[in-house]
Structures are given as C-alpha cells and as structure tokens.
Amino acid sequence: MTAFAVRLTSGARKDLQSIHGYIAASDSRDKADYVVHSILRVIESLAELPLRGVIPKELAALGNRNYRELFFKPYRILYTVRENTVFIALIADGRRDMQSLLSNRLLRS
C-alpha cells in the first residue's frame, strides 16, 4: 500500500495555533501541547488509511461529499483527498456552530 502525503492548509495551521493558544491561556501549556500533538497524531495516521473518515453530516445534507472527518474529541478534523495527498482543511471544536464555520471556510472556496 502506498502512503499518502498529508498537508495542512494555512487555515488548518491557524486552527492549530488558535487551539494551542486558547488551551495554554485557559489551562496550561502542557495541556495545550498534549492536545495539539494528539491532533497531529490523528492527522498523520491519514497517510495510511485516508478514506476511513466519515462525511460530515452538515456537508452530506447539502450534497457535498468532498470532505471527510476524523475526531480527537471534541475536535473535528476535516480533510479532502486528492490523488495521493490528504489536505487538512479545518480543525475545530465540534461544540462550535459547525454549519456556519463549514459554510464560511469550505463551501465558499
């Protein structure tokens, strides 16, 4: 089996920075490091089985089946697969208003 390349979009990189900053400010830097490293482990695992994620229900309801998602609860990691590359599009706290976030970040591009 061929491993897929995994790439973070600039938006996903900003998401990780924001998550780290928020947790570091509200809890501790150690907790922030743990959460970000755990999210990155989930992301890196996509190199082997990129199609194992589910289609986000908010996008499926709109007929958009271009994205899949994995979880590191409560965070949702949304990505798309093109040829041999996995592109991480969004990393967000699933407790947010995902419909608006997905519309603004994924559907307008």
Backbone as CSV, one residue per row, in Angstrom:
resi,resn,N_x,N_y,N_z,CA_x,CA_y,CA_z,C_x,C_y,C_z
1,MET,0.843,-1.183,0.000,0.000,0.000,0.000,0.887,1.245,0.000
2,THR,0.523,2.202,-0.833,1.261,3.448,-0.923,0.795,4.420,0.147
3,ALA,1.750,5.028,0.829,1.392,6.037,1.834,1.022,7.333,1.118
4,PHE,0.041,8.004,1.673,-0.390,9.295,1.143,0.405,10.401,1.813
5,ALA,0.647,11.479,1.083,1.222,12.681,1.692,0.103,13.382,2.451
6,VAL,0.426,13.982,3.567,-0.568,14.706,4.363,-0.100,16.146,4.494
7,ARG,-0.952,17.091,4.110,-0.602,18.516,4.124,-1.661,19.306,4.883
8,LEU,-1.216,20.246,5.692,-2.139,21.150,6.373,-2.284,22.412,5.539
9,THR,-3.510,22.854,5.316,-3.720,24.138,4.650,-3.328,25.247,5.626
10,SER,-3.201,26.451,5.125,-2.865,27.568,6.017,-3.967,27.769,7.057
11,GLY,-5.218,27.550,6.668,-6.320,27.664,7.615,-6.214,26.649,8.743
12,ALA,-5.837,25.411,8.405,-5.685,24.368,9.422,-4.519,24.681,10.360
13,ARG,-3.439,25.234,9.810,-2.305,25.640,10.666,-2.743,26.723,11.659
14,LYS,-3.522,27.674,11.167,-4.039,28.731,12.055,-4.977,28.145,13.103
15,ASP,-5.774,27.158,12.704,-6.661,26.492,13.664,-5.856,25.877,14.798
16,LEU,-4.765,25.165,14.455,-3.932,24.543,15.486,-3.303,25.585,16.404
17,GLN,-2.841,26.684,15.820,-2.257,27.753,16.632,-3.295,28.341,17.587
18,SER,-4.503,28.537,17.093,-5.575,29.084,17.930,-5.952,28.126,19.052
19,ILE,-6.052,26.856,18.731,-6.379,25.848,19.743,-5.304,25.840,20.815
20,HIS,-4.051,25.840,20.398,-2.946,25.826,21.353,-2.989,27.070,22.230
21,GLY,-3.156,28.221,21.621,-3.195,29.469,22.374,-4.324,29.516,23.384
22,TYR,-5.485,29.062,22.972,-6.648,29.073,23.864,-6.426,28.153,25.067
23,ILE,-5.971,26.932,24.803,-5.779,25.980,25.901,-4.649,26.434,26.817
24,ALA,-3.579,26.961,26.240,-2.460,27.437,27.059,-2.901,28.570,27.978
25,ALA,-3.761,29.445,27.472,-4.227,30.587,28.273,-5.263,30.175,29.315
26,SER,-6.114,29.212,28.972,-7.202,28.857,29.880,-6.875,27.673,30.786
27,ASP,-5.851,26.895,30.440,-5.483,25.733,31.250,-3.978,25.755,31.496
28,SER,-3.210,25.123,30.622,-1.745,25.129,30.770,-1.088,24.860,29.429
29,ARG,0.166,25.251,29.332,0.928,24.995,28.109,1.097,23.485,27.896
30,ASP,1.304,22.728,28.978,1.453,21.275,28.852,0.190,20.647,28.258
31,LYS,-0.968,21.084,28.727,-2.240,20.565,28.200,-2.393,20.958,26.732
32,ALA,-2.028,22.193,26.402,-2.102,22.660,25.012,-1.187,21.826,24.116
33,ASP,0.035,21.571,24.580,0.971,20.746,23.814,0.405,19.347,23.605
34,TYR,-0.169,18.766,24.652,-0.748,17.421,24.564,-1.867,17.369,23.524
35,VAL,-2.775,18.325,23.579,-3.911,18.337,22.648,-3.422,18.495,21.207
36,VAL,-2.535,19.437,20.956,-2.050,19.666,19.586,-1.287,18.446,19.081
37,HIS,-0.438,17.858,19.913,0.307,16.660,19.485,-0.645,15.495,19.219
38,SER,-1.694,15.372,20.013,-2.679,14.307,19.798,-3.425,14.511,18.486
39,ILE,-3.802,15.744,18.193,-4.462,16.059,16.921,-3.518,15.734,15.760
40,LEU,-2.257,16.102,15.904,-1.286,15.823,14.838,-1.089,14.323,14.622
41,ARG,-1.153,13.532,15.676,-1.055,12.068,15.523,-2.242,11.534,14.706
42,VAL,-3.429,12.049,14.987,-4.608,11.638,14.212,-4.413,12.025,12.745
43,ILE,-3.940,13.235,12.521,-3.715,13.718,11.156,-2.680,12.855,10.445
44,GLU,-1.574,12.565,11.110,-0.514,11.761,10.497,-1.001,10.351,10.157
45,SER,-1.961,9.838,10.915,-2.477,8.491,10.655,-3.222,8.410,9.326
46,LEU,-3.598,9.545,8.785,-4.293,9.568,7.496,-3.387,9.151,6.345
47,ALA,-2.090,9.140,6.543,-1.160,8.728,5.489,-1.405,7.271,5.090
48,GLU,-1.890,6.466,6.015,-2.102,5.041,5.736,-3.530,4.718,5.293
49,LEU,-4.521,5.301,5.938,-5.924,4.990,5.614,-6.747,6.277,5.478
50,PRO,-6.540,7.015,4.415,-7.180,8.327,4.308,-8.697,8.311,4.120
51,LEU,-9.253,7.249,3.623,-10.690,7.241,3.352,-11.517,6.697,4.510
52,ARG,-10.901,6.482,5.669,-11.646,5.902,6.791,-12.546,6.907,7.491
53,GLY,-12.326,8.182,7.286,-13.170,9.192,7.919,-14.571,9.197,7.341
54,VAL,-15.483,9.762,8.099,-16.877,9.860,7.662,-17.126,11.204,6.984
55,ILE,-18.148,11.245,6.165,-18.538,12.510,5.533,-19.295,13.313,6.580
56,PRO,-18.879,14.580,6.833,-19.567,15.395,7.845,-21.053,15.528,7.525
57,LYS,-21.888,15.319,8.531,-23.339,15.323,8.312,-23.827,16.662,7.773
58,GLU,-23.201,17.758,8.197,-23.622,19.083,7.724,-23.376,19.233,6.229
59,LEU,-22.278,18.649,5.733,-21.975,18.736,4.305,-22.786,17.711,3.505
60,ALA,-22.967,16.528,4.060,-23.763,15.498,3.381,-25.186,16.001,3.133
61,ALA,-25.734,16.750,4.100,-27.089,17.289,3.960,-27.187,18.258,2.786
62,LEU,-26.060,18.861,2.414,-26.025,19.789,1.283,-25.597,19.103,-0.013
63,GLY,-25.376,17.794,0.058,-24.949,17.057,-1.121,-23.463,17.144,-1.395
64,ASN,-22.704,17.697,-0.458,-21.259,17.835,-0.627,-20.577,16.637,0.026
65,ARG,-19.973,15.802,-0.799,-19.300,14.603,-0.303,-17.794,14.682,-0.547
66,ASN,-17.259,15.895,-0.678,-15.849,16.095,-0.985,-14.948,16.017,0.245
67,TYR,-15.528,16.132,1.422,-14.732,16.164,2.657,-15.088,14.984,3.545
68,ARG,-14.119,14.613,4.349,-14.300,13.592,5.377,-13.803,14.183,6.689
69,GLU,-14.107,13.474,7.778,-13.634,13.974,9.060,-13.257,12.829,9.991
70,LEU,-12.301,13.149,10.855,-11.907,12.309,11.980,-12.029,13.163,13.230
71,PHE,-11.941,12.529,14.366,-12.137,13.241,15.624,-10.991,13.012,16.603
72,PHE,-10.652,14.038,17.321,-9.955,13.945,18.604,-10.844,14.801,19.497
73,LYS,-11.805,14.151,20.126,-12.899,14.841,20.827,-12.364,15.888,21.778
74,PRO,-12.976,17.076,21.748,-14.141,17.477,20.968,-13.791,18.034,19.588
75,TYR,-12.542,17.868,19.153,-12.109,18.491,17.898,-12.450,17.631,16.693
76,ARG,-12.877,18.318,15.643,-13.194,17.694,14.367,-12.122,18.102,13.377
77,ILE,-11.597,17.120,12.662,-10.535,17.339,11.682,-11.132,17.030,10.317
78,LEU,-11.346,18.055,9.511,-11.949,17.888,8.192,-10.877,17.929,7.126
79,TYR,-11.006,17.033,6.157,-9.979,16.914,5.134,-10.585,16.431,3.825
80,THR,-9.801,16.599,2.788,-10.164,16.100,1.476,-8.980,15.318,0.922
81,VAL,-9.257,14.360,0.070,-8.203,13.540,-0.529,-8.205,13.804,-2.026
82,ARG,-7.046,14.188,-2.541,-6.881,14.417,-3.979,-5.652,13.649,-4.434
83,GLU,-5.878,12.720,-5.333,-4.824,11.835,-5.831,-4.134,11.167,-4.648
84,ASN,-2.852,11.409,-4.417,-2.127,10.753,-3.330,-1.842,11.700,-2.163
85,THR,-2.661,12.731,-2.028,-2.433,13.718,-0.971,-3.704,13.963,-0.179
86,VAL,-3.538,14.027,1.132,-4.618,14.374,2.050,-4.400,15.828,2.445
87,PHE,-5.399,16.659,2.235,-5.318,18.074,2.610,-6.214,18.308,3.818
88,ILE,-5.608,18.721,4.930,-6.362,19.040,6.137,-6.901,20.452,5.954
89,ALA,-8.211,20.577,5.928,-8.848,21.850,5.611,-9.252,22.642,6.851
90,LEU,-9.618,21.941,7.927,-10.183,22.633,9.078,-10.033,21.762,10.317
91,ILE,-9.690,22.392,11.425,-9.639,21.714,12.718,-10.413,22.607,13.673
92,ALA,-11.511,22.101,14.212,-12.379,22.961,15.016,-13.001,22.195,16.167
93,ASP,-13.309,22.926,17.206,-14.042,22.382,18.336,-15.450,22.059,17.841
94,GLY,-15.857,20.818,17.955,-17.148,20.379,17.458,-18.331,20.998,18.175
95,ARG,-18.075,21.685,19.287,-19.166,22.345,20.015,-19.506,23.698,19.412
96,ARG,-18.718,24.133,18.453,-18.996,25.407,17.773,-20.157,25.239,16.805
97,ASP,-20.615,26.352,16.262,-21.654,26.328,15.230,-20.985,25.856,13.938
98,MET,-20.991,24.556,13.743,-20.266,23.977,12.620,-20.889,24.336,11.277
99,GLN,-22.198,24.486,11.237,-22.848,24.827,9.965,-22.283,26.142,9.421
100,SER,-22.202,27.157,10.265,-21.665,28.450,9.823,-20.185,28.354,9.496
101,LEU,-19.435,27.662,10.343,-17.999,27.525,10.124,-17.720,26.808,8.815
102,LEU,-18.424,25.733,8.550,-18.214,24.996,7.303,-18.621,25.828,6.099
103,SER,-19.715,26.548,6.217,-20.148,27.397,5.103,-19.107,28.460,4.799
104,ASN,-18.563,29.077,5.835,-17.593,30.144,5.640,-16.232,29.640,5.152
105,ARG,-15.785,28.515,5.674,-14.440,28.053,5.366,-14.349,27.093,4.191
106,LEU,-15.325,26.244,4.007,-15.186,25.199,2.989,-16.058,25.409,1.773
107,LEU,-17.248,25.894,1.975,-18.182,25.967,0.855,-17.989,27.187,-0.021
108,ARG,-17.378,28.224,0.517,-17.201,29.432,-0.307,-15.957,29.343,-1.188
109,SER,-15.078,28.371,-0.925,-13.864,28.275,-1.745,-14.066,27.444,-2.988
